[in-house]
Amino acid sequence: MTSAIDNQADDPNLRPICGRARFTELVEALVADFTPQMFAVVQEYGDCLDADIVAWGIAFENRVEVIDVSGGLRMSLQSPERALQAFQTDGDFTTHLVWASPEPNTQRP
């Protein structure tokens, strides 16, 4: 994949737009503004009896990438709701999308 920068990288007239510290701040802000959202596809059994994460997804601005937890299924979809549809089951299971928060809610040993 070629970026717009590739066509200008050898231009001898290019000068830094600011100092290193400020540039680092700008790049970090850029990453924060465009970080995709992560979600889990969760299957709940019964009425609050049990639940299992069956897939993880990343929602970009114009698409969603999903991989099941076993690694055997990967999907590129138009929306998170499409991932939900792909993991729907019959019987006593209800499938949910759960958006991941940036901070973990539990500590691992």
C-alpha positions in Angstrom: 0.0 0.0 0.0 1.4 3.4 -1.0 0.8 6.5 1.1 0.7 10.1 -0.1 4.0 10.6 1.8 5.8 8.1 -0.4 5.5 10.5 -3.4 7.1 13.3 -1.4 9.7 11.5 0.7 12.6 12.5 -1.5 11.7 16.1 -1.9 14.7 18.1 -0.7 12.5 21.2 0.0 10.6 19.4 2.7 11.2 20.7 6.2 9.9 19.5 9.6 6.6 21.1 10.6 7.6 21.3 14.2 10.0 20.0 16.8 10.2 16.3 17.9 8.2 16.7 21.1 5.3 18.6 19.4 5.3 16.1 16.5 5.0 13.2 18.9 2.0 14.9 20.5 0.4 15.4 17.1 0.9 11.8 16.1 -0.5 10.5 19.4 -3.6 12.7 18.9 -3.9 11.4 15.3 -3.8 7.8 16.6 -6.3 8.6 19.4 -8.7 10.2 17.0 -8.7 7.3 14.5 -8.4 4.3 16.9 -10.9 1.6 15.8 -13.3 0.3 18.3 -13.0 -3.3 19.6 -16.0 -5.4 20.4 -16.8 -9.0 21.4 -19.5 -11.3 20.1 -20.9 -12.9 23.1 -23.3 -15.9 23.3 -25.4 -15.9 26.5 -26.9 -19.2 27.6 -30.3 -19.1 29.2 -31.3 -16.2 31.4 -28.0 -15.1 33.0 -26.8 -18.7 33.4 -23.6 -18.5 31.4 -21.9 -16.6 28.6 -19.0 -17.1 26.3 -17.0 -14.8 24.0 -17.1 -16.5 20.5 -15.4 -13.8 18.4 -13.6 -10.5 18.6 -14.1 -7.6 16.1 -12.5 -4.3 15.2 -14.8 -1.6 13.8 -13.2 0.8 11.4 -14.9 3.8 9.9 -16.1 1.9 6.8 -15.8 -1.9 7.6 -15.5 -4.4 10.4 -13.0 -7.2 10.8 -14.0 -10.2 12.9 -12.1 -13.4 14.0 -13.6 -16.2 16.0 -11.8 -17.2 19.2 -10.6 -20.5 17.7 -9.0 -18.6 14.8 -10.8 -20.7 12.2 -13.1 -18.1 10.9 -12.3 -14.6 9.7 -14.7 -12.1 8.2 -14.6 -8.7 6.7 -18.1 -7.2 7.0 -19.9 -3.9 6.6 -21.1 -3.5 10.2 -20.8 -5.0 13.6 -24.5 -6.1 13.4 -23.5 -8.4 10.5 -21.1 -10.1 12.8 -23.9 -10.6 15.3 -26.0 -12.2 12.6 -23.2 -14.6 11.6 -23.0 -16.0 15.2 -26.8 -16.3 15.9 -27.8 -19.7 17.1 -31.0 -21.5 17.8 -32.2 -22.7 21.2 -31.3 -21.2 24.5 -28.5 -18.9 23.2 -28.8 -15.2 22.7 -26.0 -13.4 20.8 -24.9 -9.9 21.9 -22.3 -7.3 20.8 -20.3 -6.0 23.7 -18.1 -3.0 23.1 -14.8 -3.3 24.8 -13.7 -0.5 27.1 -10.1 0.7 26.9 -9.4 -0.3 30.5 -9.8 -3.8 31.8 -12.5 -4.4 34.5 -10.6 -7.3 36.1 -7.0 -8.1 36.9 -5.5 -11.3 35.7 -3.2 -13.3 38.0 
